[in-house]
């Protein structure tokens, strides 16, 4: 079943500085604010059925760490 994606654009309007990153496999994409708060998680449904739950969990953590690291790096440059 496809997930409705309408709330995410509204969130981006309220928080214009969303930093997004994904895991190495393109399974999960995570968006974080400037402070590293996770505000979005998108799962590639075409791939999700092909992986174990532990792999999905690792992909989520990897994407979240990457997004938080990127947000921190961007904040230190400004």
SVG drawing of the C-alpha trace seen along z (x, -y; Angstrom):
<svg xmlns="http://www.w3.org/2000/svg" viewBox="-2 -31 34 42">
<polyline fill="none" stroke="black" stroke-width="0.4" points="0.0,0.0 1.4,-3.4 1.8,-6.0 0.3,-9.4 3.1,-12.0 1.1,-15.2 2.3,-16.0 6.0,-16.2 5.7,-19.2 3.8,-21.0 6.5,-20.2 9.1,-21.6 7.2,-24.8 7.3,-25.2 11.0,-24.1 12.7,-25.2 16.1,-23.9 15.6,-20.2 18.8,-18.2 18.2,-14.8 20.4,-11.8 19.9,-8.1 21.5,-4.9 24.1,-3.2 21.4,-0.9 18.8,-3.6 16.3,-1.8 15.7,-4.7 15.8,-8.5 15.8,-10.6 15.3,-14.3 16.5,-16.3 16.3,-19.9 19.3,-22.1 19.5,-20.8 19.4,-17.1 15.8,-16.4 14.4,-13.7 11.3,-15.0 11.0,-12.7 11.6,-9.0 10.8,-7.6 11.2,-3.9 11.6,-2.6 8.7,-0.2 10.1,1.5 13.1,2.6 11.6,3.0 9.9,6.3 13.2,7.7 15.2,7.2 15.1,8.5 13.9,6.2 17.3,6.0 18.6,4.7 15.8,2.1 16.7,1.0 20.4,0.6 19.4,-1.3 17.3,-3.7 20.1,-4.3 22.7,-4.8 20.5,-7.3 19.7,-9.2 23.4,-9.4 24.3,-10.6 21.6,-13.3 22.5,-14.4 26.2,-14.6 25.4,-16.6 23.2,-19.0 25.9,-19.5 28.5,-20.1 26.3,-22.7 25.6,-24.4 29.3,-24.7 30.0,-26.3 27.4,-29.0"/>
</svg>
